[in-house]
Amino acid sequence: MSDITGDLSAVSEAKGGSDAARISEVKSWLTSQFEAAGKEVPSFEYTHRSITHLYNLATVSQAKSQAATIVANDFRLKASEYRAQAARIREILESAGMSQESLPSNVVSSAQVLANVANLLNIRDTELSSFLVAMGDISLRKTGVEEKRAKAQKESNALLDYTRKAIQRLTYLKKILAQLEDDVVPCESQMENWKTNLEVMAVKEEQYIQQYKKYEMLLNRVGYSPKISHRELVEMAEHLKELEKMTKPVLDTLRSYQDLPPDKALAALAIEDKKRQFASAEKYLEEVLQSALETSDE
């Protein structure tokens, strides 16, 4: 107790007069409670928080103790009144010759049963109206309980139905999961195959793009136009064949000049003549091609 007093004094000096009053109340309350239990107050650290908590507990405990004391005194007063009333009723019954000893055993048993029923129904008399009111109240409670029970049964059935459906759904999902797990390995192999094919296709696509660009550049270089149709290409091929026929004698003549004697002047004249003929044929070929392209543009 000396440690507790010292701690309490330190807390009171630190917190002021209001805390000192609380500490005093807490001290007296703890002492009374532990002495009632035959034990000593244990030592612990007294802080402002602990004192506040203990003070609140003491306030609530004292209020409840006072309320319990009032209720207990009221019950004692009622019990004494009931005992006095029972003594008066006993005297009246004995004066009328209806004491418990003079009554038949079946009457005493019936009266005891009636008293037990009255206690069970929580009524203070044995009037028929009180019994009827109590029975009506019990009937109403019974009806309410039956309604609640029916509602609970309905909710239980609904939950049971939901549970069954959930179990069925869970079983179905487990089955689907098992099927998917079985399909994982073949699907993975198929995906790997597709991945490989996609890589090959990507390489091929790059090659085709490069080839397309190459051919496009080649077509642009030779003057190809998308407007040129197959018919016009056929006509140009026919003109080319005609030109080849026309230039073939010239080429044959040039080849025949290869057998000429090595006369430089004559050879130069022959070469110049063949050059003029070749230039004329080439010019004619360009004119034919140009006329074909103009026809295709129209």
Disulfide bonds with the S-S distance in Angstrom:
none
